């Protein structure tokens, strides 16, 4: 088994040995069906990234390490995740699993998945300063029209494919 021996931490909890790191980044591509079943794409956006770490915390810190990781998940506050590829600033601990076996009885072997939280800022603006943007259109006097049964509002005969089906 090969282990990565670089300094890593999950929200301040230092990991002694990282067995594996899996970084996932995904782009959502909008697809809209149009005539004849074809689909068009008019925009795309990046989804929140996830990082899954499999690691080990040494025996003297195993219990405290597990409790600290669980506290990160229990109290969902953003934390910094330091990995071998990148430092992620706005993460939440999505899942945490710990393994105890004969092989890992004296240490904490765990798998943790963190998900990025995409933080945005909003702004409130006042009304537009231009009269044209704020003006309402005068439609004049609008007359109600009587619509006869079986006719469309434009006066054409309405047809249905369901006529006589029931």
C-alpha positions as CSV (number, residue, x, y, z in Angstrom):
1,X,0.0,0.0,0.0
2,X,1.4,3.4,-0.9
3,X,0.7,6.4,1.3
4,X,1.0,10.1,0.6
5,X,3.1,11.7,3.3
6,X,2.4,15.4,2.9
7,X,0.8,17.6,5.5
8,X,-3.0,17.6,5.3
9,X,-5.7,18.9,7.5
10,X,-9.4,19.0,7.7
11,X,-10.6,22.2,9.4
12,X,-7.6,22.2,11.7
13,X,-7.6,18.4,12.4
14,X,-4.2,17.2,11.2
15,X,-4.0,13.9,9.3
16,X,-0.9,11.7,10.0
17,X,-1.2,9.6,6.8
18,X,-3.4,10.2,3.8
19,X,-4.0,6.9,2.0
20,X,-5.9,8.5,-0.9
21,X,-7.4,11.8,-2.1
22,X,-10.2,12.0,-4.7
23,X,-11.0,15.5,-6.1
24,X,-14.2,15.8,-8.1
25,X,-15.2,18.8,-10.2
26,X,-18.3,18.7,-12.4
27,X,-19.9,21.1,-14.9
28,X,-23.7,21.1,-15.4
29,X,-24.6,21.7,-19.0
30,X,-28.1,22.9,-19.7
31,X,-29.9,20.9,-22.4
32,X,-33.2,22.0,-23.9
33,X,-35.2,19.8,-26.4
34,X,-36.4,21.6,-29.5
35,X,-38.1,20.5,-32.7
36,X,-37.5,16.9,-33.9
37,X,-35.9,15.8,-30.6
38,X,-32.7,17.8,-31.0
39,X,-31.2,19.4,-27.9
40,X,-29.5,22.7,-27.6
41,X,-27.2,24.0,-25.0
42,X,-27.3,27.7,-24.1
43,X,-25.3,27.8,-20.8
44,X,-23.4,25.8,-18.2
45,X,-22.4,26.2,-14.6
46,X,-19.8,24.7,-12.2
47,X,-21.3,22.5,-9.5
48,X,-19.8,22.5,-6.0
49,X,-16.6,20.4,-5.8
50,X,-16.2,17.5,-3.5
51,X,-13.0,16.0,-2.0
52,X,-12.9,12.5,-0.5
53,X,-10.0,11.7,1.8
54,X,-9.0,8.3,3.2
55,X,-6.6,8.8,6.1
56,X,-5.2,7.7,9.4
57,X,-4.7,9.6,12.6
58,X,-2.1,8.2,15.0
59,X,-3.1,6.2,18.1
60,X,-2.6,8.8,20.8
61,X,-4.8,11.2,18.9
62,X,-7.3,8.7,17.3
63,X,-10.2,9.4,19.7
64,X,-9.7,13.2,19.8
65,X,-9.3,13.2,16.0
66,X,-12.6,11.4,15.4
67,X,-14.4,13.6,17.9
68,X,-13.0,16.7,16.2
69,X,-14.0,15.5,12.7
70,X,-17.5,14.6,13.9
71,X,-17.8,18.1,15.6
72,X,-16.9,19.6,12.2
73,X,-19.8,17.7,10.6
74,X,-22.2,18.3,13.6
75,X,-21.7,22.1,13.6
76,X,-21.9,22.9,9.9
77,X,-19.6,25.9,9.7
78,X,-17.3,26.5,6.8
79,X,-13.7,25.3,7.2
80,X,-10.5,25.1,5.2
81,X,-9.4,21.8,3.7
82,X,-5.7,21.4,2.9
83,X,-4.8,18.7,0.4
84,X,-1.9,17.8,-1.8
85,X,-3.5,19.5,-4.8
86,X,-5.3,22.5,-3.5
87,X,-6.4,24.5,-0.4
88,X,-10.2,24.7,-0.3
89,X,-11.5,27.6,1.7
90,X,-15.2,27.1,2.0
91,X,-16.0,23.4,2.8
92,X,-18.5,21.4,4.8
93,X,-18.0,17.8,6.0
94,X,-20.7,15.9,4.0
95,X,-19.8,12.4,5.2
96,X,-17.5,10.7,7.7
97,X,-16.9,7.0,8.3
98,X,-14.5,5.4,10.7
99,X,-13.1,1.9,10.4
100,X,-12.0,-0.1,13.4
101,X,-10.6,-3.6,12.8
102,X,-7.8,-5.9,14.0
103,X,-5.5,-4.1,11.5
104,X,-6.6,-0.6,12.6
105,X,-7.4,-1.1,16.3
106,X,-4.9,1.4,17.6
107,X,-5.4,4.2,15.1
108,X,-8.3,6.0,13.5
109,X,-8.7,5.0,9.8
110,X,-11.4,7.1,8.3
111,X,-13.0,8.3,5.0
112,X,-14.3,11.8,4.9
113,X,-16.1,13.6,2.0
114,X,-16.1,17.4,2.1
115,X,-18.3,19.5,-0.3
116,X,-17.5,23.0,-1.4
117,X,-20.0,25.8,-0.5
118,X,-20.1,28.3,-3.3
119,X,-20.5,31.7,-1.6
120,X,-22.0,34.5,-3.5
121,X,-22.9,38.1,-2.6
122,X,-26.0,40.0,-3.5
123,X,-26.7,43.6,-4.0
124,X,-29.9,45.7,-3.8
125,X,-30.2,48.6,-6.1
126,X,-32.8,51.4,-6.3
127,X,-35.0,52.2,-9.2
128,X,-33.5,52.9,-12.6
129,X,-32.5,56.5,-13.1
130,X,-33.9,56.6,-16.6
131,X,-37.5,57.5,-17.2
132,X,-37.7,55.1,-20.2
133,X,-36.8,52.2,-18.0
134,X,-39.4,53.1,-15.4
135,X,-42.2,54.2,-17.7
136,X,-45.4,52.2,-18.1
137,X,-46.8,51.7,-21.6
138,X,-50.2,53.3,-22.3
139,X,-52.2,50.6,-24.0
140,X,-55.2,52.9,-24.5
141,X,-58.7,51.8,-23.9
142,X,-58.9,48.0,-24.1
143,X,-62.4,46.7,-25.0
144,X,-63.6,43.3,-23.8
145,X,-64.6,40.9,-26.6
146,X,-67.3,38.3,-26.4
147,X,-66.0,34.9,-27.4
148,X,-68.6,32.5,-28.8
149,X,-68.3,28.8,-27.8
150,X,-66.4,26.8,-30.4
151,X,-64.4,29.9,-31.6
152,X,-61.0,31.1,-30.8
153,X,-60.4,34.7,-29.6
154,X,-59.5,35.6,-33.2
155,X,-62.9,34.3,-34.4
156,X,-61.7,31.1,-36.0
157,X,-63.5,27.8,-35.5
158,X,-61.8,25.8,-32.8
159,X,-61.2,22.1,-33.5
160,X,-60.2,19.4,-31.1
161,X,-58.8,16.0,-31.6
162,X,-60.6,14.8,-28.5
163,X,-64.1,15.4,-29.8
164,X,-66.2,12.3,-29.4
165,X,-63.4,10.5,-27.5
166,X,-65.5,10.3,-24.3
